[in-house]
Amino acid sequence: MYAAETRPIILVTGCQKYREYLTPAIRRFTRPEWRTIGIMGGATTTSYDASSGILSLAVSDNYESLPTKIHAAVTWVAREFPTVPGVFKTDDDIVIGDISQLAAAICEAVAANEPYWGLFVGQCRAAGVNPIRIQHRFEDTSLRPTHQQAIYCYGHGYWLNRDAMAHVSAAEDEYRTSYLEDVCTGYVLNKKRIFPKRAVMPYQEIPRGVVLTS
């Protein structure tokens, strides 16, 4: 347990398939104001390598299991870093235009105890998962799952304070039966009367390639 850690944590989501992108992403998001942890699934047992900053989780590592992975990561952080003010979840293919803007936004969120905000906020009705997403990202392309209705932050990047993290950790069943991690997070928090705000700052989702590995 890292009980002395009082800095926020940046959680950078990666996977075994694209492992070569995770270390550069951790480096890209590293700043003294926070601890940066990259997360992957597919491990036999959950373990954290502090030297590399990679948390290997004993959960499935495919796209349709992403909600389970995020739930496991947030739950692990809440247990192992009980004094952190919150986490900012992002992905290994996201580039923030000015990382100092992200630092300022996180600092303000900590000071104001803001529960939930993101780089982009959307709203959706309960519906089937977009078939294009299934065909391009799911391992099992025969799935025809539905998702919840929510006002939510896109998975590109969102903040959860310690209280919001506790709600996520308590919602294991919702994450286990969901297919869209960001929508599920919004759904879980909306049920607690927590709705997101947007932190306006430039960011890009970059196609995986040499730019992200350099």
Secondary structure, 3 states (H helix, E strand, C coil): CCCCCCCCEEEEECCCCCHHHHHHHHHHHCCCCCEEEEEECCCCCCEEECCCCEEECCCCCCHHHHHHHHHHHHHHHHHHCCCCCEEEEEECCEEECCHHHHHHHHHHHHHHCCCEEECCEEEECCEECCHHHHHHHCCCCCCCCEECCEEEECCCEEEEEHHHHHHHHCCHHHHHCCCCHHHHHHHHHHCCCCCCEECCCCEEECCCCHHHHC
